[in-house]
Amino acid sequence: MYQWRKFEFFEEKAAGRGGGGGGGSSAAAVPAEIAGRVTCCSGGRGRVAVGCDDGTVGLLDRGFRLSYGFQAHAASVLFLQQLKQRNVLVTVGDDDQSSSQSSAICLKVFDLDKVQEEGSSTTAPFCVQILRVFTDHFPQAKITSFMVLEEAPPILLIAIGLDNGFIYCIKGDIARERITRFKLQVEAASDGSTSLPITGLGFRVEGQAHQLFAVTPSSVTLFNLHVQPPRRQTLDQIGCQTNAVAMSDRMDLIIGRPEAVYFYEVDGRGPCWAFDGEKKFVGWFRGYLLCIIEDQRTQKGTLNVYDLKNRLIAHSMPVGDVSHLVCEWGYIILIMADKKIMCIGEKDMESKLDMLFKKNLYTIAINLVQSQQADPASTAEVLRKYGDHLYGKQEYDEAMSQYIHTIGHLEPSYVIQKFLDAKRIYNLTNYLEKLHDRGLASKDHTTLLLNCYTKLKDVEKLNDFIKDEDGIGEIKFDVETAIRVCRAAGYHEHAMFVAKKAGRHELYLKILLEDLGRYDEALQYISSLEANQAGLTVKEYGKILVEHRPAETVEILLRLCTDLGDPTTRRGSNSMHLLMIPSPIDFVNIFVHSAQYLMEFLENYIKAVKDSPAQTEIHNTLLELYISNDLSFLSISQENGFENHNTKETNGMETANGYKSGTRDKSNLGKEDTKIAKNIVDRRMKGLALLKSAWTSEMQDPLYDVDLALILCNTHAFKDGLLFLYEKLKLYKEVISCYKQAHDHEGLIACCKKLGDSSQGGDPSLWGDLLKYFGELGEDCSKEVKEVLTYIEKEDVVPPIVVLQTLSKNPFLTLSVVKDYIARKLEQESKLIEDDRKSIDKYQVRDRVDEKGD
C-alpha cells in the first residue's frame, strides 16, 4: 500500500485565548455553567452552539467562554444547527409533554438577534416558531439525523432522518408557518429486513435544482427535490454509521467506512481513498479531509488531516474520546466526552514551506502552493528555490524546467546569468524562447536568443523563431534587434524576412543594398510599394541606387512624381492632386554625386508636368545645372548640407575661371576636352532657353528666382543669360556694362541702338555713357566713335562741348574723328544764329511801325 508522507502543517492552539499562540498551559473545556451532557453542536457566525441533554443551549465565544445560555427544550436537545445567512438557530428536542396524545419532539426556530430577558440572571433569544415534528400523517420514530438548507430568506428546507428509513421534510417560511411537509423513503434493504436508520444527510444545490443525499448503514440514496414527486436514485449498496458523513466544498457526499473513505457525486460513486480503520468522525475543512480513526485493538483515536490533492497527511495526532467535531474561526474543534476542548489550527504558508525546504521536498512545496491557490509571486518563489536546488546539483535541464514556470514573476536576468556562467547554451535558448512566447522579452533578450541560434548554427530553430509556419503570426520580438543580429551573423535572408513581414521597408532595402548589393531587386521592391512608402525609401537609399542604377532610379522617380505608372490616376493639370504626390525637389539630394541624372530627371518631369507647385524650385535647380561650368553641383550640395566629392570634372572650375575673365576663356577652353566644352555649350543653350521660356513677355513674374539666376550667370560669366535678365529687368546700364566688360564694341553699339532709341521707348542717355566709355578707353576707336557721334547728333543727347571734352581724354583719337561732326554742329549753330538775327530784325521793324501809327 502507498504510504502517505506525514507532515505537521497543523498545530494545537491555546483555545482558551481564542487561538492565539501554540499549546497553552491549561486545556480548554466546555464552561462549567453548562452542566448537562453535550448532545449536539454547531458552528457558524462566530460562535459555537452546544445543546445538552438537559434541554439547554449554550453559545460559546472565540475563547470558549459562555456568551449566554437558555432553556431551549424541557427535556433534551437532540439536534441543532446555526444558519449562515441569518442569525437564527434551529433546534430539535424533547419537550417531555405530560399528555400522551401528542409527540413531545418539537422543532424550534430562535432569532438570536432578538434577546428577551427571562429574569435577572438568564437571557434567552426570541423563539420565532415551534413545530411538532410528528403528526398523524408523519408517525413518530427516532430521529437519527438532521439537516437545514437555507434557500432565499426566509425559506428553509429542513430534512429529518429517522431510524425507519424515512425522511421528513419541512419547507417554507417557518416563522409564519407557511410550510409544506413531505416524506421520503430510502429503498428497503435487499434482504427484506427492517429498514435501516438514516445515518447522514447532505444537501446539494446546483442553480435552482435541490438534491438530498441520504445515507444508511447499507445504502447511499439521492433524491431530486426539484421534481414532484421527488425522484429517488440509489447510488450505492454500502453506507456508514452516524457521524461518518460529511459534505465537501464541491458538494460531494463523503462517507467513512472501516476500509476506505468514499466520495459520491450525483451520478454515483466517485474517488475512493483506502484509509484503513473505523471512522468515528468524518469532516471537511478548507479542502482537507478530516478523519478520526479508532484503532480496534487499542480503542484509541487518531485525528488525521488528509491533503487529497497532494496525497499527504497534513497532520496526525492522538485524540481521546471525541464526542463532537465542529469547524469554526478557521480551526478544527474537538469536544471530548469529558467536555475538554481541543482546538487545532493550520500553520501559515511560510512555516509549511520552510518545513518542506529543510527536507528538500520542493515538489511537495510546489504542489502545496498551487493547490492552496497561493498568489503567483509566492508560487514563483517556491519554483525558484527548487530551481536553485536542482542547479546546485548540476541537474540543469530539470532546473530550467522550474525556472521557466517563474517567467513573469522572476527577473529573467537571474536565470540568464546562471546559465551564461554554466555555458549551458541549450538550456538558455529554451528559456529565452519561452520569454518570447509570452511576450515578455526585451531587446536584449532577443539579441541573446538570436546569438544563441547563430552560435549553435541551428538554422531550423532560427527559421522557427523568425518565420511562423503560416507566415502570418504576430511578431513576438523586437524587429530592429532581430534584423541587426541576423545581419551581423550573415543571415541576411532571415533579416530580410523579418523586415518585410514587419513592414520595415527601409530595413529591407538596407540589407538588399548595403549587404547584398542586389540593386535590381531593390528597385523592383520599391516599385511594388505604395507611393508614400516608395518615396520614403527612395529618399533614404536613393544615393546608392543612383550610384549603381541611375537610369532605373530616374524612371522610378518619374513614376512616383508624375503618376506615369498608373494611367487611372493621371491627373493632367489638377493642382490639388499634385500636392498629394512627392515633389521632385524632395529627391534632389540623392543626386548629389550624379548631377547629370538629376538634370535628366527634372527635364523629363517638367515635360510631363506643366504646372507643378514646385516649378520655381525645379527651374532654379535646372538653371544651376545648366549654367554651371561643370556638374559638381556645388551650390546645391552646400545648401543641402552635403560635401562635394565629385572629382570627375575638376578642370571645370578652371574653365569657369578662364571664361569669367573674358580674356582667357578661349585659350583655356582650347585646352579642355572637346566633349566637356561641347557639354558646357549645350547646357548653356538649354539654360538660356529656360530663362526665356520661363519669363515670356506675357508673364509679369518669372517662374524662377531672378536673384538666384543673376548670381549664377554672374558667377559663371554667362553673358547671354545676364544680358537677357538685365534687359528684362530694364537695367540697361548693366547691359552696357556687360559689353564693356567683354570689350565687345560692335555688340555695345548694337545694344545702344536697340536700347537707346527713344522712339521705341529706349534710353537715349546710353549714348552719352557709350561716348564716355570710348573717351576713357585708351586705344584707337575712331570708327566706333564716328558711329556713336552719328546717333548722338541724331538724338542730340550730348552738347558738342561735352563731346569734345570727353573725347579729348583719349590720346589715340585725332581731330579728324570729330571734324565732320563739329563742322555740322557749327553750321547748325550758325544757321540758328542767323535765323535768330532775322527774327530780331523783323520784330524791331514791326515795333517802329507801331510807334508811328500811334
ZAMARGU-4260 file (C-alpha; in steps of 0.2 Angstrom, whole numbers, plus 5000, padded with zeros to 4 digits):
<rodrens>
0) 5000/5000/5000 | 5006/5018/4996 | 5012/5026/5012 | 5007/5044/5013 | 5020/5056/5019
5) 5016/5064/5036 | 5019/5082/5040 | 5015/5094/5054 | 5005/5108/5044 | 4993/5110/5059
10) 4996/5113/5077 | 4986/5113/5093 | 4981/5131/5098 | 4978/5139/5115 | 4960/5139/5113
15) 4956/5147/5129 | 4964/5163/5122 | 4955/5162/5105 | 4968/5153/5096 | 4982/5164/5100
20) 4999/5156/5102 | 5003/5137/5102 | 5000/5125/5116 | 4993/5133/5131 | 4997/5128/5149
25) 4979/5123/5153 | 4967/5114/5141 | 4951/5122/5136 | 4934/5115/5141 | 4916/5117/5140
30) 4911/5131/5153 | 4906/5124/5170 | 4890/5134/5168 | 4884/5121/5155 | 4880/5107/5167
35) 4872/5094/5155 | 4880/5082/5144 | 4883/5089/5127 | 4872/5080/5114 | 4875/5091/5098
40) 4884/5106/5092 | 4885/5118/5078 | 4897/5132/5072 | 4893/5147/5062 | 4893/5166/5063
45) 4907/5167/5075 | 4900/5156/5089 | 4898/5138/5093 | 4881/5132/5099 | 4881/5117/5110
50) 4865/5108/5115 | 4864/5097/5131 | 4853/5083/5137 | 4845/5094/5150 | 4837/5105/5136
55) 4849/5119/5137 | 4858/5128/5123 | 4874/5137/5126 | 4883/5149/5114 | 4902/5150/5116
60) 4913/5164/5110 | 4930/5163/5102 | 4938/5159/5119 | 4926/5146/5123 | 4918/5156/5136
65) 4899/5156/5138 | 4891/5171/5130 | 4874/5166/5136 | 4863/5150/5138 | 4845/5147/5138
70) 4832/5133/5140 | 4828/5128/5123 | 4818/5112/5127 | 4811/5105/5143 | 4820/5088/5142
75) 4834/5087/5130 | 4841/5095/5114 | 4843/5081/5101 | 4850/5092/5086 | 4854/5110/5082
80) 4861/5120/5068 | 4866/5138/5066 | 4861/5146/5050 | 4874/5155/5039 | 4864/5169/5031
85) 4854/5174/5046 | 4857/5174/5064 | 4845/5160/5068 | 4846/5144/5077 | 4836/5129/5073
90) 4834/5115/5086 | 4825/5098/5088 | 4822/5092/5105 | 4811/5083/5118 | 4799/5094/5127
95) 4793/5080/5138 | 4775/5084/5137 | 4764/5076/5150 | 4750/5072/5138 | 4752/5056/5129
100) 4741/5060/5115 | 4754/5071/5106 | 4773/5069/5102 | 4785/5078/5114 | 4798/5081/5099
105) 4797/5099/5093 | 4807/5109/5081 | 4810/5127/5087 | 4817/5142/5077 | 4826/5155/5088
110) 4831/5173/5082 | 4847/5176/5090 | 4846/5195/5086 | 4831/5197/5097 | 4836/5193/5115
115) 4822/5193/5129 | 4826/5194/5147 | 4819/5179/5157 | 4823/5185/5174 | 4838/5193/5182
120) 4851/5180/5179 | 4847/5172/5162 | 4845/5178/5144 | 4835/5169/5130 | 4833/5173/5112
125) 4816/5175/5105 | 4808/5159/5099 | 4800/5163/5082 | 4791/5147/5079 | 4788/5130/5087
130) 4783/5115/5076 | 4778/5097/5080 | 4789/5086/5071 | 4777/5071/5071 | 4759/5072/5067
135) 4745/5060/5062 | 4752/5059/5044 | 4770/5059/5050 | 4771/5045/5063 | 4784/5046/5077
140) 4800/5037/5076 | 4818/5040/5082 | 4827/5054/5074 | 4844/5049/5069 | 4850/5064/5058
145) 4845/5082/5055 | 4850/5095/5041 | 4844/5113/5037 | 4846/5121/5020 | 4844/5140/5018
150) 4836/5145/5002 | 4831/5163/4998 | 4826/5170/5015 | 4815/5167/5024 | 4813/5150/5016
155) 4821/5135/5024 | 4821/5117/5019 | 4823/5105/5034 | 4827/5087/5032 | 4824/5075/5047
160) 4831/5057/5046 | 4823/5043/5056 | 4828/5026/5061 | 4814/5018/5050 | 4822/5024/5033
165) 4810/5039/5031 | 4815/5057/5030 | 4803/5070/5035 | 4805/5086/5026 | 4798/5103/5030
170) 4799/5118/5018 | 4793/5136/5018 | 4793/5151/5029 | 4794/5143/5046 | 4792/5159/5056
175) 4775/5162/5048 | 4771/5143/5047 | 4768/5144/5029 | 4775/5127/5026 | 4773/5111/5016
180) 4778/5094/5023 | 4783/5079/5013 | 4791/5062/5017 | 4805/5052/5008 | 4809/5034/5010
185) 4825/5026/5005 | 4825/5009/4996 | 4822/4994/5008 | 4836/4983/5011 | 4839/4969/4998
190) 4837/4955/5011 | 4820/4961/5016 | 4825/4966/5033 | 4818/4980/5043 | 4823/4997/5035
195) 4839/5004/5042 | 4841/5021/5050 | 4846/5037/5041 | 4864/5040/5047 | 4868/5055/5037
200) 4860/5069/5026 | 4868/5081/5014 | 4860/5094/5003 | 4867/5098/4986 | 4862/5114/4976
205) 4865/5117/4958 | 4856/5133/4952 | 4838/5130/4956 | 4840/5111/4957 | 4840/5104/4975
210) 4846/5087/4979 | 4847/5077/4995 | 4859/5064/4999 | 4853/5051/5012 | 4865/5038/5020
215) 4860/5022/5029 | 4872/5009/5035 | 4869/4999/5019 | 4865/5012/5006 | 4868/5029/4998
220) 4852/5037/4990 | 4850/5053/4981 | 4833/5062/4980 | 4830/5075/4966 | 4819/5088/4975
225) 4816/5099/4960 | 4803/5087/4953 | 4787/5082/4960 | 4786/5069/4967 | 4804/5069/4971
230) 4814/5056/4961 | 4824/5043/4971 | 4841/5036/4964 | 4851/5023/4974 | 4869/5027/4971
235) 4877/5013/4981 | 4873/4997/4992 | 4885/5002/5005 | 4883/5015/5019 | 4891/5020/5035
240) 4887/5024/5053 | 4882/5040/5061 | 4895/5054/5062 | 4904/5047/5047 | 4895/5058/5034
245) 4901/5075/5028 | 4899/5086/5013 | 4914/5093/5003 | 4916/5111/4997 | 4912/5104/4980
250) 4895/5097/4987 | 4901/5079/4985 | 4895/5067/4998 | 4909/5059/5009 | 4906/5043/5019
255) 4918/5034/5030 | 4919/5016/5031 | 4932/5004/5040 | 4940/5000/5024 | 4940/5017/5015
260) 4933/5034/5013 | 4921/5036/4998 | 4915/5051/4988 | 4899/5052/4979 | 4893/5064/4965
265) 4875/5064/4958 | 4879/5050/4946 | 4887/5038/4958 | 4902/5034/4967 | 4917/5045/4964
270) 4935/5043/4971 | 4939/5031/4984 | 4953/5033/4997 | 4959/5017/5006 | 4962/5024/5023
275) 4960/5009/5035 | 4952/5010/5052 | 4935/5013/5060 | 4929/5031/5056 | 4921/5038/5071
280) 4920/5055/5063 | 4922/5062/5045 | 4923/5080/5041 | 4929/5093/5028 | 4939/5108/5032
285) 4947/5120/5020 | 4950/5107/5007 | 4956/5094/5019 | 4948/5078/5023 | 4946/5075/5042
290) 4945/5058/5049 | 4945/5052/5067 | 4950/5034/5066 | 4948/5022/5081 | 4961/5008/5082
295) 4950/4992/5086 | 4964/4985/5096 | 4969/4999/5107 | 4952/5008/5106 | 4962/5024/5104
300) 4958/5038/5092 | 4969/5047/5080 | 4964/5063/5070 | 4971/5063/5053 | 4970/5078/5041
305) 4972/5072/5023 | 4978/5083/5009 | 4970/5073/4995 | 4977/5084/4981 | 4995/5082/4986
310) 4992/5064/4993 | 5000/5068/5010 | 4994/5068/5028 | 4995/5087/5034 | 4993/5082/5052
315) 4991/5067/5063 | 4988/5067/5082 | 4981/5055/5095 | 4965/5061/5102 | 4954/5055/5116
320) 4936/5050/5117 | 4929/5063/5104 | 4910/5066/5106 | 4909/5081/5093 | 4918/5088/5079
325) 4915/5106/5073 | 4924/5119/5062 | 4924/5137/5067 | 4935/5153/5067 | 4947/5144/5055
330) 4950/5130/5067 | 4946/5112/5069 | 4937/5110/5086 | 4935/5093/5095 | 4924/5092/5110
335) 4928/5077/5121 | 4916/5066/5131 | 4924/5073/5146 | 4920/5091/5140 | 4938/5095/5136
340) 4940/5105/5120 | 4955/5103/5108 | 4957/5117/5095 | 4968/5114/5080 | 4974/5127/5068
345) 4983/5127/5051 | 5001/5134/5051 | 5004/5149/5039 | 5011/5145/5022 | 5028/5152/5026
350) 5030/5140/5040 | 5024/5125/5030 | 5036/5129/5016 | 5051/5131/5027 | 5047/5114/5034
355) 5047/5107/5016 | 5063/5117/5011 | 5073/5110/5025 | 5069/5092/5019 | 5072/5097/5001
360) 5054/5092/4997 | 5052/5105/4983 | 5040/5095/4973 | 5028/5094/4988 | 5030/5113/4991
365) 5026/5117/4973 | 5010/5106/4974 | 5005/5114/4990 | 5006/5132/4985 | 4997/5128/4969
370) 4983/5118/4977 | 4980/5131/4990 | 4979/5144/4976 | 4993/5155/4983 | 4997/5171/4974
375) 5008/5169/4958 | 5023/5178/4966 | 5023/5165/4981 | 5022/5151/4969 | 5036/5158/4958
380) 5047/5160/4973 | 5045/5141/4978 | 5049/5137/4960 | 5064/5147/4960 | 5071/5139/4976
385) 5068/5122/4968 | 5077/5128/4953 | 5091/5134/4963 | 5092/5117/4972 | 5092/5107/4956
390) 5105/5119/4948 | 5116/5116/4963 | 5115/5098/4960 | 5120/5102/4942 | 5103/5095/4936
395) 5102/5109/4923 | 5088/5103/4912 | 5077/5100/4927 | 5082/5117/4935 | 5077/5126/4919
400) 5060/5117/4918 | 5057/5125/4935 | 5064/5142/4930 | 5053/5143/4915 | 5037/5142/4927
405) 5043/5158/4935 | 5043/5168/4919 | 5033/5184/4923 | 5037/5185/4941 | 5056/5181/4942
410) 5068/5194/4935 | 5075/5185/4919 | 5092/5191/4922 | 5093/5180/4937 | 5091/5164/4927
415) 5101/5171/4912 | 5116/5174/4922 | 5116/5157/4929 | 5116/5148/4913 | 5128/5160/4905
420) 5140/5156/4918 | 5137/5137/4916 | 5139/5138/4897 | 5123/5129/4896 | 5118/5137/4879
425) 5104/5124/4875 | 5095/5127/4892 | 5097/5146/4890 | 5090/5145/4872 | 5075/5136/4879
430) 5072/5149/4892 | 5073/5164/4880 | 5061/5155/4868 | 5048/5154/4882 | 5051/5173/4886
435) 5047/5177/4869 | 5032/5166/4868 | 5024/5175/4882 | 5028/5192/4875 | 5040/5197/4890
440) 5056/5198/4881 | 5066/5214/4879 | 5078/5219/4865 | 5092/5212/4875 | 5084/5195/4876
445) 5080/5195/4858 | 5099/5198/4854 | 5104/5185/4866 | 5092/5172/4859 | 5097/5175/4841
450) 5116/5174/4846 | 5112/5158/4853 | 5104/5151/4837 | 5119/5158/4827 | 5132/5151/4838
455) 5123/5134/4838 | 5121/5136/4819 | 5103/5130/4822 | 5096/5136/4806 | 5080/5126/4809
460) 5076/5134/4826 | 5081/5151/4818 | 5068/5148/4805 | 5055/5143/4818 | 5058/5159/4828
465) 5059/5171/4813 | 5046/5163/4801 | 5030/5156/4808 | 5023/5141/4800 | 5009/5150/4792
470) 5019/5166/4789 | 5005/5177/4797 | 5008/5175/4815 | 5011/5190/4827 | 5030/5195/4829
475) 5035/5192/4847 | 5051/5201/4847 | 5059/5217/4843 | 5061/5219/4825 | 5076/5230/4824
480) 5086/5220/4836 | 5082/5204/4826 | 5087/5211/4810 | 5103/5219/4817 | 5109/5202/4825
485) 5104/5192/4809 | 5114/5204/4798 | 5129/5203/4809 | 5129/5184/4809 | 5127/5184/4790
490) 5109/5178/4790 | 5103/5191/4778 | 5088/5181/4771 | 5081/5180/4789 | 5084/5198/4792
495) 5075/5202/4776 | 5061/5191/4780 | 5058/5200/4797 | 5059/5217/4789 | 5047/5213/4775
500) 5035/5204/4787 | 5036/5219/4799 | 5033/5231/4785 | 5050/5239/4789 | 5054/5243/4771
505) 5069/5254/4774 | 5077/5240/4784 | 5073/5228/4770 | 5081/5239/4757 | 5096/5242/4768
510) 5100/5224/4768 | 5097/5222/4749 | 5108/5237/4745 | 5122/5238/4759 | 5124/5220/4762
515) 5119/5210/4746 | 5121/5223/4733 | 5105/5217/4724 | 5101/5234/4716 | 5089/5227/4703
520) 5079/5218/4716 | 5079/5233/4727 | 5072/5244/4713 | 5058/5230/4710 | 5054/5230/4728
525) 5052/5249/4728 | 5041/5248/4713 | 5029/5236/4722 | 5027/5248/4737 | 5013/5262/4739
530) 5018/5279/4733 | 5021/5286/4750 | 5032/5271/4756 | 5041/5271/4740 | 5045/5289/4741
535) 5052/5287/4759 | 5063/5273/4754 | 5070/5282/4739 | 5074/5297/4750 | 5084/5286/4761
540) 5093/5275/4749 | 5092/5285/4733 | 5111/5289/4733 | 5116/5271/4732 | 5103/5267/4719
545) 5108/5282/4708 | 5126/5277/4710 | 5123/5259/4704 | 5107/5260/4694 | 5104/5279/4689
550) 5093/5277/4674 | 5082/5264/4683 | 5081/5275/4698 | 5076/5290/4687 | 5062/5280/4679
555) 5055/5275/4696 | 5056/5293/4702 | 5046/5299/4687 | 5033/5287/4690 | 5032/5292/4708
560) 5031/5311/4704 | 5020/5310/4689 | 5009/5295/4691 | 5016/5289/4674 | 5014/5271/4680
565) 4996/5272/4684 | 4985/5279/4670 | 4969/5278/4680 | 4976/5291/4692 | 4984/5303/4679
570) 4978/5320/4684 | 4983/5331/4670 | 4984/5348/4677 | 4975/5345/4694 | 4985/5356/4706
575) 4976/5348/4721 | 4981/5331/4716 | 4999/5337/4713 | 5000/5341/4732 | 4997/5323/4736
580) 5011/5316/4727 | 5030/5318/4730 | 5039/5333/4724 | 5055/5331/4713 | 5063/5343/4725
585) 5062/5330/4739 | 5074/5319/4729 | 5087/5332/4724 | 5099/5327/4737 | 5101/5309/4731
590) 5109/5316/4715 | 5122/5325/4725 | 5136/5315/4715 | 5126/5312/4699 | 5120/5329/4693
595) 5119/5323/4675 | 5105/5311/4680 | 5096/5325/4691 | 5096/5336/4676 | 5088/5322/4665
600) 5075/5318/4679 | 5070/5336/4681 | 5069/5339/4662 | 5058/5324/4660 | 5047/5330/4674
605) 5044/5347/4668 | 5039/5340/4651 | 5026/5329/4659 | 5020/5341/4672 | 5017/5359/4667
610) 5010/5367/4682 | 5019/5359/4697 | 5018/5368/4714 | 5037/5366/4715 | 5041/5373/4697
615) 5050/5388/4704 | 5062/5377/4714 | 5064/5365/4699 | 5068/5379/4687 | 5081/5386/4700
620) 5089/5369/4701 | 5089/5367/4682 | 5097/5384/4679 | 5111/5380/4691 | 5114/5363/4682
625) 5113/5372/4665 | 5124/5387/4669 | 5137/5379/4680 | 5154/5377/4671 | 5154/5359/4677
630) 5141/5347/4686 | 5150/5347/4703 | 5134/5354/4709 | 5142/5365/4722 | 5129/5377/4727
635) 5115/5364/4729 | 5127/5352/4739 | 5131/5366/4751 | 5114/5372/4753 | 5108/5354/4757
640) 5122/5351/4769 | 5132/5339/4758 | 5151/5340/4754 | 5156/5340/4736 | 5166/5324/4732
645) 5164/5325/4713 | 5181/5325/4705 | 5177/5319/4688 | 5176/5337/4681 | 5189/5346/4692
650) 5195/5355/4677 | 5178/5363/4675 | 5182/5376/4688 | 5197/5381/4679 | 5186/5383/4664
655) 5174/5394/4673 | 5188/5405/4679 | 5195/5407/4662 | 5178/5410/4655 | 5174/5423/4668
660) 5189/5433/4664 | 5184/5436/4647 | 5201/5436/4640 | 5207/5419/4644 | 5192/5409/4641
665) 5196/5404/4623 | 5214/5398/4627 | 5208/5389/4642 | 5194/5381/4633 | 5205/5375/4620
670) 5215/5365/4632 | 5199/5357/4638 | 5192/5341/4631 | 5181/5344/4617 | 5167/5334/4624
675) 5167/5344/4640 | 5167/5360/4631 | 5153/5354/4620 | 5143/5349/4636 | 5145/5366/4643
680) 5139/5375/4627 | 5124/5363/4626 | 5119/5366/4644 | 5121/5385/4642 | 5110/5384/4627
685) 5097/5375/4637 | 5099/5387/4651 | 5096/5402/4640 | 5081/5394/4633 | 5074/5390/4650
690) 5077/5408/4656 | 5067/5414/4641 | 5053/5401/4641 | 5050/5404/4660 | 5049/5423/4658
695) 5040/5427/4642 | 5033/5444/4638 | 5016/5439/4643 | 5022/5435/4661 | 5023/5448/4674
700) 5035/5437/4685 | 5047/5423/4680 | 5045/5405/4685 | 5062/5406/4694 | 5071/5416/4707
705) 5078/5431/4697 | 5091/5435/4710 | 5097/5417/4710 | 5098/5417/4691 | 5108/5434/4691
710) 5120/5426/4704 | 5123/5411/4694 | 5125/5420/4677 | 5137/5432/4685 | 5147/5419/4695
715) 5149/5408/4679 | 5151/5423/4667 | 5136/5418/4657 | 5135/5434/4647 | 5119/5429/4637
720) 5110/5425/4652 | 5115/5441/4661 | 5110/5451/4646 | 5093/5443/4645 | 5090/5446/4663
725) 5096/5464/4664 | 5086/5468/4648 | 5070/5460/4656 | 5073/5470/4672 | 5077/5486/4662
730) 5094/5488/4669 | 5101/5495/4653 | 5116/5502/4661 | 5121/5484/4667 | 5118/5478/4649
735) 5130/5491/4643 | 5142/5486/4657 | 5142/5468/4651 | 5148/5473/4633 | 5161/5484/4641
740) 5167/5470/4651 | 5168/5459/4636 | 5176/5473/4626 | 5163/5469/4613 | 5162/5486/4604
745) 5151/5480/4590 | 5139/5472/4602 | 5140/5488/4613 | 5134/5499/4599 | 5121/5487/4593
750) 5114/5486/4611 | 5113/5505/4612 | 5104/5506/4595 | 5092/5494/4602 | 5090/5501/4620
755) 5094/5519/4616 | 5081/5523/4603 | 5069/5535/4611 | 5056/5531/4598 | 5055/5513/4604
760) 5054/5518/4622 | 5073/5517/4625 | 5085/5527/4635 | 5095/5539/4624 | 5107/5543/4638
765) 5115/5527/4635 | 5124/5535/4620 | 5132/5548/4632 | 5138/5533/4643 | 5145/5525/4627
770) 5154/5540/4622 | 5162/5542/4639 | 5167/5524/4638 | 5177/5527/4622 | 5184/5543/4628
775) 5192/5534/4643 | 5196/5518/4633 | 5214/5522/4630 | 5215/5515/4612 | 5211/5519/4594
780) 5192/5518/4592 | 5189/5531/4579 | 5177/5520/4569 | 5166/5516/4584 | 5167/5535/4589
785) 5161/5541/4572 | 5146/5529/4573 | 5142/5534/4590 | 5143/5553/4586 | 5131/5550/4572
790) 5117/5544/4585 | 5122/5557/4597 | 5120/5570/4584 | 5103/5562/4579 | 5096/5561/4597
795) 5105/5577/4602 | 5108/5570/4619 | 5126/5577/4622 | 5131/5595/4619 | 5146/5597/4607
800) 5157/5605/4620 | 5155/5589/4631 | 5158/5578/4617 | 5175/5587/4614 | 5179/5587/4632
805) 5175/5568/4634 | 5185/5563/4618 | 5200/5573/4622 | 5204/5561/4636 | 5208/5548/4623
810) 5225/5552/4616 | 5223/5540/4602 | 5209/5550/4594 | 5213/5564/4582 | 5203/5579/4577
815) 5198/5571/4561 | 5186/5560/4571 | 5176/5574/4576 | 5180/5586/4562 | 5164/5582/4552
820) 5153/5581/4567 | 5160/5598/4573 | 5158/5606/4556 | 5140/5601/4555 | 5136/5607/4573
825) 5145/5624/4569 | 5135/5625/4553 | 5119/5621/4563 | 5124/5634/4576 | 5127/5647/4563
830) 5111/5644/4554 | 5102/5645/4571 | 5111/5662/4575 | 5106/5669/4558 | 5088/5664/4560
835) 5088/5672/4577 | 5095/5688/4570 | 5082/5689/4556 | 5069/5686/4569 | 5075/5700/4579
840) 5076/5712/4564 | 5058/5708/4560 | 5052/5711/4577 | 5061/5728/4578 | 5054/5734/4561
845) 5036/5730/4567 | 5039/5739/4583 | 5044/5755/4574 | 5029/5755/4563 | 5018/5753/4578
850) 5026/5768/4586 | 5022/5779/4570 | 5004/5774/4570 | 5002/5780/4587
</rodrens>
